[in-house]
Amino acid sequence: MKRTTILRKTGLAAAAVSLSFGLAACGEDDPTTAETPSSQDTPMDDESSDMGEDMGDPEAQTYGAACGEVPTEGDGSFDGMATAPVASAASANPLLSTLVAAVGAADLVEPLNSAPALTVFAPANPAFEAFTKKQLNGLLKDKEALTGVLTHHVVAEQISPDQLTGEFETLAGDTITINGSGEEATVGDEKATVLCGNIPTANATVYVIDTVLMP
């Protein structure tokens, strides 16, 4: 990735991110037949309850080495992020503070929060170290270019790990190609790897990646 390309105008308008997001027992008079279903129902109900709890655990859905860096409680935890829209959820995650600053500079907080369903490939803080301080500051001051770069990381649908492989249209109006699926997936021409994947938020699925993707 050439660092100089990040300062070019992408020609993408910010408007591209405007987003339109009981069983009835018939035992008659025999007390034995009336009691049998009742004794069998209890363990089944317990098992269903346990399965529901597992499916509802946000952390249980995630994968990747960097997931261990996510706080275990509070707004930045997996539970906290699951209840907030994506831009707000990211703002509480210590892995994404540079990205959050960029989203704010591009005025994308409200468009992202109000979208019905998104997948966000979110560069972790170390991903921005590929740019010099001058390059990064220049990008943050160039709203049009910044919008193009950020929306290149967002797809207007929620993609599960087993659906990652393929070509997807981004909110920037271009495409990104994902090879492999789940923990083996690489994202974009840069072949970014997933550091912590399948993080649920109230309106999006987030994959924290190790590289900034360029449109």
N, C-alpha and C positions, 0 to 999 in steps of 0.2 A: 504494500500500500504506500503510495507516494504521499508524503505529508503535504506537499504543495497543493494537491488537488482539493484539499479540504477548504481552501480559501476561495475557490472559484464559486461564482454564483451558480446555483443549481437551476435557476429559472423556475423554481417551483413555488407557487404562491401558497401562502399560509391557508388560503381557502381550501386547499386540497385536504386539509385535515378537519374541515367542518363535517361533522358526522350526523347523519340523519337521526338503541342499543336495546256379625257374629254367627258363627256357625250355630245353627239351631239343631239341637240333639233331639231325636224322636225315640226316647226310650220307653214310652208309655208308662206302665206301672212297675217295671222291673228296676229296682234301685241299682242293681249291678251295672246295667247298660247305661244308666244315667251318670254313674261315677267314672266309668272307664274313659270317655273322651276328656273329662275334666282333668284327670291325672296325667293324660298324655299331652294336654295343651300347655301345661306349665313349662316344661323344658324347651318346647318349640318356641314359645314366646320369649324365653330368656335368650335362646340362640339368635333369634331374629333381632333382638335388642342389641346384642353384642355386635352383630354384623353391621347394624346401622351406625353404631358408635365408631367402628373402624372406618367405614366409608366416609364419615363426617369429620375425620381427623385430618386437618390440612397438612400437618407435618408428614403423616404417613404416605401422602401422595408424592412427596418430593424426592429428588435424588441428586447426587453430586457431592463432591468433596467440600465445597464451600457452604453447603447447607448448615454445617456445624458452626459457622460464623454468625448465623442469624440468631438474634436474641431469643431466649426461651420464654419470655413474657413481655407484656406491654404491646404498644402499637406496632412495633417493628418485628414482633414475633410472627410465626406462621398463623397463629390464631387471630392476632390483631390485624394482619394484612388481609385475611380472608373476609373481614367484615367491612373493609373500606374500598372505595373505587381506586383504580390502579395508580393514578398519579399521587393521591394522598397516601396510599399504602407504601409506595416507593419512598416517599419523603421520610418515613420512619425507619427505613432499612439502612443500616450503616454501610452496607456494601455499595449503595447507589447514590451517595451524596453528590458526586460530580454530575451524574446524569440528571438528578433532580434540579440542580442549579441550571443546567442547560434547558430543561423543560420549562422552568419558570421564565428564563430569558426569552424563550420563543413564544410565550403566552399560550402554551399548550395544555396547561393544567385542566382547565374547564372542558375543552374538547375531548381529552382523554377520559376524564372522570365521567362525562355524560354519555359516552359511547355505550351501546348495549352489549357488545361482545368483541373482545380484542385478544390478540396474542402479541406480547411485547418481548422482543429480544433485547434485554437490558444490559448494556455494558457495565461491568463492575468498575469501581474506581481505578484499579491498576490499568485497565484498558486505555484510559486517557493519557497514560504516561508515554504513549507512543508519540505524542505531540509535544513540541516545545511549549513553554509557557506563553510565548508570543503568539504561536499558532492558535493555541486554545483560546486565549483572550480575544484574538481576532475573530475567531469563529463565533464566540459568544456575543460579539458586538454586531455580527452580520446576521440579522434575523432571518432573511430569506434563505441564505445558505444553511443556517442552523436548522430551520424548519425542514428543509429538504433532507438533511442528514438524519434528524430524529424520526421523521415519519417513515424513513426507509427501514426503520427497525420495528414497524408496527403493521400487523395484518388484521383486517377487519373480520376476523372470526376466531373462535377459540380452538386451538390445535392441541390435541393430546399427544403424549410422547410417541404412541404407535402410529400417529398420522403425520409425523414430521417430514417424512421423505417426499420431495417433490418441489415444484415451483409455485410460489405464492405471490400474489399481488399485494404490494404494500400501500399504505396511505399516501405515499409520495407519488403513486401512479406508476411505479416501476415494479420489478420483481426481485425476489431473492430465491435462491435455490438451496435446498437443504438436502444433504446426502446422509443416508443412514437414518436410524430412528432411535429413540430413547437415549441411553447413555452414550451410544456410538455416533450420534448425529453431529455433523458439522454444518455451520450456518454461513451462507454467503460465499462470495468469491474468496474472501479472506479465510475461509474454513475455520471460523470461530468455534470453539468448543464450549459446551455447557458446563458451567461451574455449579449451578444449582437450578434444577429444572422442575417444571410443572408446579410452580407456586401459584396457588389460587388467590385471587382478589375478588371483590364483589362483582366486577364486570370484566375480568381479564384473566388470562393465564400468562404467567411470567417465566421466562427462561433467562437467568443471569448468565451472560457470556463473557469471554475473556478478551474480546476485540471490538473496536468500533467499526461498524459496517459502513462502507462508503457507497453512495448512490452512483 
